[in-house]
Amino acid sequence: MTDDNQQLILQINDVVFEAMPFRNELVEWIRKHPDFKQGLKFSNPDTFLALGAVVWSFSPDHPEDEVIGFFTYDTDKKFFKQDFIVNVGNKNTEFILYSKQPSKKYGKYVQHFNGFKAKYAINGHYQNVHHLTLDNLDAMNNPELSERARSTIALAERIETGGGRKQPTNKELADTLKKIREALGRSS
């Protein structure tokens, strides 16, 4: 969407997904597939905060596909969620997001989390990794992830006690997005 000056109107999710430690190919995919971007939990920043933490794995049930797990904090329910993006064939050309809320309609690249479990968790893999507590994250024995989780909880509490988020201006979002892209060597 553009305004009268033909400048891109940005939303917070435009900035958040590019700040995530995703490969450039996935960022380009998300840019080209708006339904994919809308399916990402952190595209709803009033409810979910991204931890900026990503884990990569391969399911023994489908070792040809790379599984990219990423974490958000549900500020309403006060727990963490891990959703998954599958890099089909590990080729960085097609991705499927498993995060969909049943009430929303998306394209074929955004599917309900149960589809992930049915395909990639057949033999008990990826069990109990969708809804997580801070203790679950601490048990992963990753100090950086634990620190990000604690920082995210603290941020959620500051937002809640402060009366909600301040909506940044389009210029603030554009400036932040430009800095992120420059820092990561990404094109506009």
TACORMO-V802913 format. One record per pair of residues at least 12 apart in sequence whose C-alpha atoms are under 10 Angstrom apart, sorted by the first residue. I is the first residue (numbers start at 1). J is the second residue. Records with the same first field share a line. If there is no record, write none. Layout:
I->J ; J
This chain:
7->170 ; 171 ; 174
8->170 ; 171 ; 174
9->169 ; 170 ; 171 ; 173 ; 174
10->168 ; 169 ; 170 ; 171 ; 172 ; 173 ; 174 ; 177
11->43 ; 45 ; 167 ; 168 ; 169 ; 170 ; 173 ; 174
12->42 ; 43 ; 44 ; 45 ; 167 ; 168 ; 169 ; 170 ; 173 ; 174 ; 177
13->37 ; 38 ; 40 ; 41 ; 42 ; 43 ; 44 ; 45 ; 173
14->30 ; 31 ; 37 ; 43 ; 173 ; 174 ; 177
15->43 ; 173 ; 174 ; 175 ; 176 ; 177 ; 178 ; 180 ; 181
16->42 ; 43 ; 45 ; 49 ; 50 ; 52 ; 173 ; 176 ; 177 ; 180
17->30 ; 31 ; 37 ; 40 ; 42 ; 43 ; 50 ; 52
18->30 ; 31 ; 177 ; 180 ; 181 ; 184 ; 186
19->50 ; 52 ; 176 ; 177 ; 179 ; 180 ; 181 ; 183 ; 184
20->50 ; 51 ; 52 ; 53 ; 54 ; 70 ; 180
21->52 ; 53 ; 54 ; 55 ; 70 ; 184
22->52 ; 53 ; 54 ; 68 ; 70
23->92 ; 184
24->92 ; 184 ; 185 ; 186 ; 187
25->91 ; 92 ; 93 ; 94 ; 95
26->85 ; 87 ; 92 ; 93 ; 94 ; 95
27->186
28->93 ; 186 ; 187 ; 188
29->92 ; 93 ; 94 ; 95
30->95
33->107 ; 109 ; 110
34->106 ; 107
35->105 ; 106 ; 107 ; 108 ; 109 ; 110
36->95 ; 96 ; 97 ; 98 ; 99 ; 100 ; 106 ; 107 ; 108 ; 109 ; 110 ; 111
37->97 ; 110
38->100 ; 104 ; 106 ; 110
39->97 ; 98 ; 99 ; 100 ; 101 ; 104 ; 105 ; 106 ; 107 ; 109 ; 110 ; 111 ; 112
40->70 ; 72 ; 83 ; 84 ; 85 ; 97 ; 98 ; 99 ; 100 ; 110
41->70 ; 71 ; 72 ; 73 ; 74 ; 81 ; 82 ; 83 ; 99 ; 100 ; 101
42->71 ; 72 ; 73 ; 74
45->72 ; 73 ; 74 ; 75 ; 165
46->74 ; 75 ; 76 ; 156 ; 159 ; 164 ; 165
47->72 ; 73 ; 74 ; 75 ; 76 ; 77 ; 78 ; 156
48->71 ; 72 ; 73 ; 74 ; 75 ; 76 ; 77 ; 78 ; 79 ; 80 ; 81 ; 156
49->71 ; 72 ; 73 ; 74 ; 75 ; 80 ; 152 ; 153 ; 155 ; 156
50->70 ; 71 ; 72 ; 73 ; 74 ; 80 ; 81 ; 148 ; 149 ; 152
51->70 ; 71 ; 72 ; 73 ; 80 ; 145 ; 146 ; 147 ; 148 ; 149 ; 150 ; 151 ; 152 ; 153
52->70 ; 71 ; 72 ; 145 ; 148 ; 149 ; 152
53->69 ; 70 ; 71 ; 72 ; 82 ; 144 ; 145 ; 148 ; 149
54->68 ; 69 ; 70 ; 71 ; 82 ; 83 ; 84 ; 145
55->67 ; 68 ; 69 ; 70 ; 71 ; 82 ; 84 ; 145
56->68 ; 69 ; 70 ; 84 ; 85 ; 86
57->69 ; 86
58->86 ; 87 ; 90 ; 120
59->119 ; 120 ; 121 ; 122 ; 123 ; 125 ; 126
60->120 ; 121 ; 122 ; 123 ; 125
61->119 ; 120 ; 121 ; 122 ; 123 ; 124 ; 125
62->88 ; 89 ; 119 ; 120 ; 121 ; 122
63->89 ; 90 ; 120
64->87 ; 88 ; 89 ; 90 ; 91
65->86 ; 87 ; 88 ; 89 ; 90 ; 91 ; 95 ; 120
66->84 ; 85 ; 86 ; 87 ; 88 ; 89 ; 90 ; 91 ; 92 ; 95
67->83 ; 84 ; 85 ; 86 ; 87 ; 88 ; 90 ; 95 ; 96 ; 97 ; 116 ; 120
68->82 ; 83 ; 84 ; 85 ; 86 ; 87 ; 95 ; 97
69->81 ; 82 ; 83 ; 84 ; 85 ; 86 ; 97 ; 98 ; 129 ; 130
70->82 ; 83 ; 84 ; 85 ; 130
71->83 ; 84 ; 129 ; 130 ; 131 ; 132 ; 137 ; 145 ; 148 ; 149
72->131 ; 132 ; 149 ; 152
73->131 ; 132 ; 133 ; 149 ; 152 ; 153 ; 156
74->131 ; 153 ; 156
75->152 ; 153 ; 155 ; 156 ; 157 ; 159 ; 160
76->156
78->132 ; 133 ; 134 ; 153 ; 156
79->131 ; 132 ; 133 ; 134 ; 149 ; 153
80->129 ; 130 ; 131 ; 132 ; 133 ; 134 ; 136 ; 137 ; 149 ; 152 ; 153
81->99 ; 129 ; 130 ; 131 ; 132 ; 133
82->98 ; 99 ; 128 ; 129 ; 130 ; 131 ; 132
83->97 ; 98 ; 99 ; 100 ; 112 ; 113 ; 116 ; 129 ; 130 ; 131
84->96 ; 97 ; 98 ; 99 ; 113 ; 116 ; 130
85->97 ; 98 ; 99 ; 109 ; 110 ; 111 ; 116
86->98 ; 109 ; 116 ; 120
94->109
95->109 ; 110
96->108 ; 109 ; 110 ; 111 ; 116
97->109 ; 110 ; 111 ; 112 ; 113 ; 116
98->110 ; 111 ; 112 ; 113 ; 114 ; 115 ; 116 ; 117
99->111 ; 112 ; 113 ; 114 ; 115 ; 116 ; 130
100->112 ; 113 ; 114 ; 115
101->113
113->130
117->130
133->149
134->146 ; 149 ; 150 ; 153
137->149
